[in-house]
Amino acid sequence: MKLTVQRVVSLMMAVFAVSALALLGTVFALRRLFLATRPAMRQQRLLSNILRQNATSEYGRANGFGGDSTSVRMFLEQHPISDYEGVRNWIERSLLSNRNLLAEVDLFRVSTTSGTTGQPKVILQSRLLYRREYLEYTIAVLYRILLADPRSLLRPLGIIAA
């Protein structure tokens, strides 16, 4: 195989991609391990972020979301546990207005459940959440493949022969 500048650059890019995948995979794995040992902290932080990011949405204003350090405690004391019926009206209004009234993010996709437990339910998805979840999932899958059989990722990249 003739070694050209283009081939060297391609190989360097492939090595960089695999190295980045290994690093990101390790970081995500360590993050999941850390958070798995502290579920209450993870849930509190997640709820706090959701409340802060959506305090100015119509739903947030109507339900007293706030950005201060006591907002999680206040929210848990003041906001009843909601099921789908508790937010159905907000979802329907969001669909009619073509904007997300529940959160301060644009609607990306609307999907429905299969309805196995009753009437199908509408699920509103944001592009940010979709990207973050998809990216983390994809990296996790590729990382597991890299750990289990590195050659399976290196062959298509041209780093090793088929």
Phi, psi and chi 1 to 4 in degrees:
 res  aa     phi    psi   chi1   chi2   chi3   chi4
   1 MET       -  126.8  176.5 -176.6  -56.1      -
   2 LYS   -77.8  131.9 -175.2  176.6  176.8 -174.7
   3 LEU   -93.4  109.4 -160.3   56.4      -      -
   4 THR  -109.5  168.3   64.3      -      -      -
   5 VAL   -59.8  -42.2  171.5      -      -      -
   6 GLN   -62.0  -41.1 -176.2  177.8    4.6      -
   7 ARG   -65.8  -42.1  176.5   79.4  176.4  141.0
   8 VAL   -62.7  -45.5  169.9      -      -      -
   9 VAL   -61.9  -43.3  169.4      -      -      -
  10 SER   -60.8  -44.0  -65.6      -      -      -
  11 LEU   -64.6  -41.2  -71.8  172.4      -      -
  12 MET   -63.6  -40.8  -71.6  174.0   62.0      -
  13 MET   -65.8  -39.2  -71.5  175.0   60.5      -
  14 ALA   -65.3  -44.0      -      -      -      -
  15 VAL   -62.3  -42.1  168.7      -      -      -
  16 PHE   -61.2  -44.3  174.2   76.5      -      -
  17 ALA   -61.9  -44.8      -      -      -      -
  18 VAL   -66.4  -39.9  169.9      -      -      -
  19 SER   -64.4  -42.8  -60.8      -      -      -
  20 ALA   -63.6  -41.7      -      -      -      -
  21 LEU   -61.0  -44.7  173.6   62.4      -      -
  22 ALA   -62.3  -42.8      -      -      -      -
  23 LEU   -66.1  -50.1  177.7   62.7      -      -
  24 LEU   -62.2  -42.3  -78.7  173.8      -      -
  25 GLY   -59.9  -42.4      -      -      -      -
  26 THR   -64.6  -44.9  -57.8      -      -      -
  27 VAL   -60.7  -47.9  167.9      -      -      -
  28 PHE   -63.2  -40.1  -75.2  158.7      -      -
  29 ALA   -64.3  -44.0      -      -      -      -
  30 LEU   -65.4  -39.1  -70.6  172.5      -      -
  31 ARG   -63.0  -45.7 -178.6  171.9  154.7 -108.9
  32 ARG   -62.9  -40.9  -78.5 -167.5  -57.3  -84.3
  33 LEU   -63.1  -45.6 -179.9   63.2      -      -
  34 PHE   -61.0  -47.9  174.2   77.9      -      -
  35 LEU   -69.5  -30.0  -66.2  174.4      -      -
  36 ALA   -66.7  -26.8      -      -      -      -
  37 THR   -87.0   -5.9   62.2      -      -      -
  38 ARG  -137.0   61.9  -65.8  164.3  179.6   77.8
  39 PRO   -62.8  -37.7   19.2  -27.8      -      -
  40 ALA   -63.9  -42.7      -      -      -      -
  41 MET   -63.0  -42.9 -178.8 -173.7   82.1      -
  42 ARG   -61.7  -46.0  169.0   67.8  176.3  133.9
  43 GLN   -64.9  -41.7  -66.8  -61.0  -44.6      -
  44 GLN   -63.0  -44.1  175.1  119.1    0.0      -
  45 ARG   -64.9  -42.8 -174.1  178.6  -62.6  160.8
  46 LEU   -62.6  -46.8  178.6   62.1      -      -
  47 LEU   -63.2  -41.9 -180.0   55.7      -      -
  48 SER   -59.5  -43.9  179.4      -      -      -
  49 ASN   -63.6  -43.5  -73.0  -20.9      -      -
  50 ILE   -62.1  -45.1  -69.8  169.3      -      -
  51 LEU   -63.1  -44.6  -66.2  173.9      -      -
  52 ARG   -65.9  -45.5 -173.3  175.9   57.9 -102.5
  53 GLN   -68.8  -24.0  -68.6  167.6   -2.1      -
  54 ASN  -116.3   16.2  -62.1  -63.4      -      -
  55 ALA   -60.8  -30.6      -      -      -      -
  56 THR   -95.6    0.4   58.1      -      -      -
  57 SER   -69.5  162.6   69.1      -      -      -
  58 GLU   -60.3  -42.1  -75.9 -165.3   34.8      -
  59 TYR   -65.7  -41.0 -174.1   79.5      -      -
  60 GLY   -62.9  -44.2      -      -      -      -
  61 ARG   -65.7  -40.1  -71.7 -168.2  -53.3  -88.9
  62 ALA   -68.1  -24.4      -      -      -      -
  63 ASN  -112.9   11.6  -71.8  -74.7      -      -
  64 GLY    69.5   33.8      -      -      -      -
  65 PHE   -64.7  143.8  -68.3   11.9      -      -
  66 GLY  -140.1  173.3      -      -      -      -
  67 GLY  -107.5   -0.2      -      -      -      -
  68 ASP   -82.8  172.0   64.8   -9.2      -      -
  69 SER   -68.4  -18.8   61.4      -      -      -
  70 THR   -93.8    1.5   60.9      -      -      -
  71 SER   -63.1  -36.1   63.9      -      -      -
  72 VAL   -64.5  -48.1  170.7      -      -      -
  73 ARG   -61.2  -45.7 -172.8  170.4    1.1  105.3
  74 MET   -62.2  -43.5  -72.4  171.8   42.0      -
  75 PHE   -59.5  -47.7  174.2   78.5      -      -
  76 LEU   -63.6  -33.0  -66.6  173.3      -      -
  77 GLU   -76.7  -36.2  -68.9  170.3   -1.2      -
  78 GLN   -97.0  -26.9  -64.2  174.6    1.2      -
  79 HIS  -100.4  120.4 -164.3  -82.6      -      -
  80 PRO   -69.0  156.7   24.7  -31.0      -      -
  81 ILE   -63.2  130.5  -66.4  175.2      -      -
  82 SER  -107.4  141.3  -59.9      -      -      -
  83 ASP  -107.0 -173.6   59.9    3.0      -      -
  84 TYR   -60.2  -39.4 -175.1   80.1      -      -
  85 GLU   -61.6  -29.4  -67.0  -53.8  -43.6      -
  86 GLY   -69.1  -21.0      -      -      -      -
  87 VAL  -118.9    1.5  -66.0      -      -      -
  88 ARG   -53.7  -47.4  179.6 -173.8  -66.3  -84.5
  89 ASN   -59.1  -40.6 -177.7   46.3      -      -
  90 TRP   -65.1  -40.1  -71.0   94.6      -      -
  91 ILE   -66.3  -45.6  -68.3  171.7      -      -
  92 GLU   -62.3  -42.6  -70.9  172.3   -4.6      -
  93 ARG   -64.0  -37.4  -73.0  178.3   46.8 -140.7
  94 SER   -61.9  -43.1  -68.5      -      -      -
  95 LEU   -65.4  -41.6  -67.6  173.0      -      -
  96 LEU   -66.6  -36.8  -71.5  172.7      -      -
  97 SER   -89.9   -8.5   65.9      -      -      -
  98 ASN    59.0   33.8 -159.5   27.6      -      -
  99 ARG  -146.5  154.7   60.2 -170.0 -170.4   94.0
 100 ASN   -83.4  109.3 -164.9  -15.0      -      -
 101 LEU   -86.3  -16.0  -56.5  176.1      -      -
 102 LEU   -84.9  -26.1  -70.3  163.6      -      -
 103 ALA  -147.4  162.7      -      -      -      -
 104 GLU   -90.4   45.3  -78.7  -63.9  -37.5      -
 105 VAL  -136.0  151.1  -66.7      -      -      -
 106 ASP   -72.1  147.3  -68.8  -27.4      -      -
 107 LEU   -70.8  135.6  -68.4  177.0      -      -
 108 PHE  -107.9  -45.1  164.1   59.4      -      -
 109 ARG  -149.9  146.4 -178.1  167.6   51.0 -170.7
 110 VAL  -120.1  127.4  176.6      -      -      -
 111 SER  -132.4  170.2   55.2      -      -      -
 112 THR  -127.9  152.8   56.7      -      -      -
 113 THR   -77.9  171.6   64.3      -      -      -
 114 SER   -76.8  -18.5   63.7      -      -      -
 115 GLY    84.0   20.6      -      -      -      -
 116 THR   -65.9  -23.8   55.2      -      -      -
 117 THR  -105.4   17.3   61.4      -      -      -
 118 GLY   140.8 -143.9      -      -      -      -
 119 GLN   -65.4  140.6  -71.9  -74.2    0.1      -
 120 PRO   -58.5  146.1  -23.3   33.5      -      -
 121 LYS  -112.5  145.2  -64.5  168.9 -178.3   67.1
 122 VAL   -88.9  134.6  175.0      -      -      -
 123 ILE  -115.0  122.4  -50.2  -63.7      -      -
 124 LEU   -94.3  131.6  -54.4  177.0      -      -
 125 GLN  -122.6  142.4  -67.6  179.9  -30.9      -
 126 SER   -99.9  152.1   72.5      -      -      -
 127 ARG   -62.3  -41.3 -172.8  173.6  -55.8  -83.4
 128 LEU   -60.2  -48.7  175.3   67.3      -      -
 129 LEU   -64.9  -41.9  179.1   62.6      -      -
 130 TYR   -60.4  -48.2  179.7   76.5      -      -
 131 ARG   -62.3  -46.5  -77.9 -177.9 -178.9  163.1
 132 ARG   -62.6  -47.1 -176.0  172.4   54.6 -141.1
 133 GLU   -66.7  -43.4  -65.0  -60.1  -40.4      -
 134 TYR   -64.2  -45.5  178.7   76.9      -      -
 135 LEU   -62.0  -47.3  175.9   65.5      -      -
 136 GLU   -65.3  -39.7 -167.0  160.7  -29.8      -
 137 TYR   -64.5  -46.2  172.6   78.0      -      -
 138 THR   -60.8  -45.0  -58.7      -      -      -
 139 ILE   -63.9  -39.3  -71.3  172.9      -      -
 140 ALA   -63.2  -42.6      -      -      -      -
 141 VAL   -65.3  -48.6  167.7      -      -      -
 142 LEU   -63.5  -36.1  -69.4  173.3      -      -
 143 TYR   -63.4  -43.1  178.5   64.6      -      -
 144 ARG   -64.1  -38.8  -73.3 -177.0  179.8 -102.8
 145 ILE   -64.0  -43.7  -67.6  169.7      -      -
 146 LEU   -60.2  -41.0 -177.3   64.9      -      -
 147 LEU   -69.6  -41.0  -69.8  178.5      -      -
 148 ALA   -75.3  -41.7      -      -      -      -
 149 ASP  -153.0   83.3 -177.4   15.6      -      -
 150 PRO   -55.6  -32.1  -17.0   24.2      -      -
 151 ARG   -62.2  -30.6  -68.0  178.8 -178.1 -175.8
 152 SER   -65.0  -26.7   63.2      -      -      -
 153 LEU   -91.5  -29.9  -71.8  179.1      -      -
 154 LEU   -78.0  -31.7  -60.3  176.8      -      -
 155 ARG   -60.2  -52.3 -102.5 -174.9 -124.0  107.6
 156 PRO   -64.2  -24.5  -16.9   24.4      -      -
 157 LEU   -81.8   -7.1  -66.5  172.5      -      -
 158 GLY    82.8   12.2      -      -      -      -
 159 ILE   -78.1  -37.0  -64.4  175.6      -      -
 160 ILE  -126.2  157.9   60.9  173.5      -      -
 161 ALA   -72.1  152.2      -      -      -      -
 162 ALA   -69.0      -      -      -      -      -
